[in-house]
Each structure stands twice: as structure tokens, then as C-alpha cells.
Amino acid sequence: MHNLHYKTVLAHETAKRPAFAITAELKYNETIDEQNKNICHALDALGLDDNLGIDINFSVSNTKPVY
């Protein structure tokens, strides 16, 4: 499996606003097609019918001070 991961901050945290970030991850697994053929295409029902996939995540985080 091969991964390419990219994350960037869209807005940094301030005293009144949390930080906003977006992440994109490209995944490539050259063996999914062969494994799927070996089990009579059972992975198609799960949406795993291709070697390539993209995940996109959006996150919000805020640091709370500890006293």
C-alpha cells in the first residue's frame, strides 16, 4: 500500500477562534483487484472495487489552558 498525505491549516487558532485544518490522503493498493477476484468480487459490496482511494478530512481544534 502506498500513501500520499497532505495537511494544511486554513486558519490558525486565536483567543476567540479554534484552528481549522483540511487533510487529503491518496491511497494506492495494487493488490485489491487481485484479492477481489480471488474471493468472487465480494469486496465490490463494500466499495473496494478499485486500487485507488482518496480520503478528505476537515478538523477543528482548540487548546484549553491547564491551570
Number of C-alpha atoms within 10 A of each C-alpha: 10 9 12 10 11 11 13 11 14 12 12 12 15 10 7 6 12 15 15 16 16 14 14 15 14 14 16 15 13 13 11 17 16 11 13 16 13 10 9 9 15 14 16 13 8 8 8 15 16 15 14 14 13 12 10 11 10 13 12 13 12 14 10 6 5 4 3
